[in-house]
Amino acid sequence: MERKELEAAVEAILFAAGEPVPAERLCLALEMSREQIDALCGALADRYRYDRCGLRLVQLGESYQLCSAPEHAPVIRKALEGRRPPKLSQTALEVLSIVAYFQPITRAYIDQIRGVDSAYTVSQLADRDLIEPCGRLAVPGRPIQYRTTQTFLRSFGLSTLEDLPELPQVSTEEGQAARALQERLALLRTQAESGAMED
């Protein structure tokens, strides 16, 4: 296939999928290497931006997706107002931030950080596909661990979790509490991994 045909094929696949498509699937479908697919998608994304198209080709981790250009958000919102999901509450944003920065994390640790029960909010975020279960912690009771999803990345305009902004500086006391929590989580993960190896 010629380059124009390959670009058209990528557009067709991503449009038909309507969700992120792993780069490896594009490689298989188009019989191309990962480097060639990345270069092709990069060139296509640049062309969309340069031509000021209504679409953008975005990379989400190891996947690619077609989405609308952010500058058209107001008119899209106006046209599709009835379909727009309700905004996230302050509580939901707080829980989502905790999951994003400390994932994988259990609900008990979310509750410990916030100081209140977060069961309803965790369930709500999972229903909106912003977080998802990602296994169980190897401790008594085997609690479910949660992580963010590709919908989270797309919703916040991130390609990977490394694009998250740095956590703000906190007071010495808060910093010590955060470090203690991170050390505790690291210890639990180590225990979980060693427990998994024994299984």
N, C-alpha and C positions, 0 to 999 in steps of 0.2 A: 504494500500500500504506500501511496505517496503521503508526505507529511500532512497535507490538508485533509486527506481521508482519515488519517490516524487521529488528528485533532477532532474531526467530526465524530469519529467512533467513540472517543473518550467522552465528548459532550453527550452523545446519545446514551451511553451506559450510565453516566452520572445523573442525567435527567430522568431516565427511566427508573433508576434505583430510588431516588428521592431521599436517600440517606447516605451516610458515609460508606464508601466502597474501599475495602483494603487494596493497597497498591499491588499486592501479590495477585489479586483476582484480575486486575487490569493487565498485569504481566502475562498471566495465563491466557486471557481472552485475546490479547493482541499479539501474543508470541513475541514479547519484547523483554529485555532485561530490566531490572529495577532502576538502573541508572538512566536508561532510555525513557522509561515511564516518568521518572522524576523530572527529567529535562523537558519532556513533552508537556507535562502538566504545568511546570513552571513557566514555560513559554506561553501556554494558553492563558494562565492566570495574568501574566504581564499584558497580554493583548487585550483582555477584558478591561483591565485598569486603564490602559493607554487609550482605548476606544471609548472609555466611559460608558460601558455597557451596563445594563440593569442587573447583570449577573456577576457573581464572583466565583472563582474556583478557589476553594480554601483547602489547606492541608490540616487534618486533625490527627495528630500522632502519625500513625502508619497508614492513614486512609485519606481519600480525597472526596470532596462533596461540592456540588453546585448549590449556591444560595444567592439570595438577593443582595444587591449592593447596599451598604449601610446608609448611604445618603438618600435612598428612596424609602427608608423606614416610615417617615411620616405619612406618605401617600398610601403605602401598603397598609399601615395601621388604619387609616381612614376608610379604605376600601373594604377591609376585612374585619372591621371593628367587632362585629358580633362573634367572630371566631377567636378573638384574643383571650388568652387565659388570664385570670386575675393576677395582679402583681404579687410578688413574694412579700410576706410580712417581715417585720424586723427580726422576729424570732426565727423564721425560716432562713433568712439570710445569715443569721448568727450560726445556726446549726450547719448550714451549707459551708460556711467559712471554716468551721472546725473540721468538718470532714475533708475539705479540700487541702488543708494544711497538715493534717495529722493522719491521713489515710494510709493503710487501712485502719479503721477505728471501730470499736464496738459502741453500742448505744450507752452502755454503762459509763464509758469514759467521756462520752459527750455529756451525759448527765453530771458527771463529776466536774467537768470543766465549767458547765453552766450553773451548777448548783440546783437545778430543777429537773423534773421529769421531761424528757424530750420524745417520748414514744409517738405521740400524735404527729409531731413535726417531722420526725424521721419517716414515718409512714407516708405523710403528705409529699415529701421530697422524692420518695421512691415512686409514688404514683405518677409524679410529673416527670419521671425518668431523669432526674438530676443526680440521684445517687442510686447505687445498686448493691445488693449483697455480693460479697467476693470471698466467701469461705467462712470458716469458723475458727475461732481462737482455740488452741489446744490447752485449755484450762478446764477445771470442773465446770460443768454446765454447757461447755462449748458454745459460747455466745457468737452470734452472727457478726461478721465484720462488714463495714461499708466502705465504698469508694465512690468517687465521682464518675460520671459517664461521659460519653462523647457529646450527648445533648448539653451537658454542663459546659464543656469546652466551647461548643458552637454558640450557646446562649450568651457567653461572656466574651466571645471574640478571641479565644485562645487557641493556639495550635497544640501546645502541650502544657502540662502542669508546671514546667519550668518557666512559663510566661507569667505565672502568678506574681503579683508584686510582693516585695519583701514585707515581712511583718513589721509594723511600726515599733519603734523603740518603746520599751515599757520601763516602769520604775524598777528599782533593784529587787524589791520584794516580789513584784509580779514576775520579773525575769527569773528569779530563783524558783518560783512555783512552776513556771513554764518549763524550765530546765529539768526540774524534778519529775514533772509529768513526762517529758520526752525520754528521760533516762528510764523511767518505769515502763513506758511503752516499748522501748528498745529491749529491755530485759524480758518483757512478756513475749515479744516477737522471737527473741533468741530461744526462750523456753519452748515456744510453740514450734519452732523449726526443729529443735532437738527432739521434741515429743513426736513430731511427724516422722522423723527419721527412725525412731524406735518402733513406730507402728508398722 
